[in-house]
Amino acid sequence: MNIELAKKIGRRKSLKSATIGVILIYIIFVIGADKEGFIYSLVWVFTDQYRINILIGILIFYFFAYIVGGKAGYEILIEKKRWYKLIGVKYAMIVLLITAFLFGWTGYFQEGLSVPEIFSDASPEFIEAYKAQQEPFYDYVFKSFFWITLAGSIPAVIVGMLFGRSIKKSL
């Protein structure tokens, strides 16, 4: 087995695993969003309020899954490490943590640094006081990191083990 083939296998398997992860996290959030009724919990992701943030998050997720997949393929198939399931979990968690951290910055730059339109006629002193009271890093970056990591850890472990195993079995 050559290095490029190992990386190609790892990338292909990682993109499949990322798709499984996206489906699992969607199901988890559908179950968690059931307060408005079943139909709303199925489509809340597609509302205007969240669409761009989720799209950017999914793109970040797939981008890093692709990059990390090559490294996992190399480590499992070329270096022939025995703990292939743990390697899969390691890289799945790396992708999850990077995505969770970067995901929140979309909302931070979209809304966290701006002042709501209802305050457009307010005095500059009021706007400065409002901005001083806000904690956009905590609200947009830290909270999303916390919740995505919390909700995604178990699926990442499960999918990571399957990911490592599928790379190993592709020999």
Secondary structure by P-SEA (a helix, b strand, c coil): ccaaaaaaaaaaaaaaaaaaaaaaaaaaaaaaaccccaaaaaccccccccaaaaaaaaaaaaaaaaaaaaaaaaacccccccaaaaaaaaaaaaaaaaaaaaaaaaaaaacccccccccccccaaaaaaaaaaccccccccaaaaaaaaaacaaaaaaaaaaaaaaaaacc
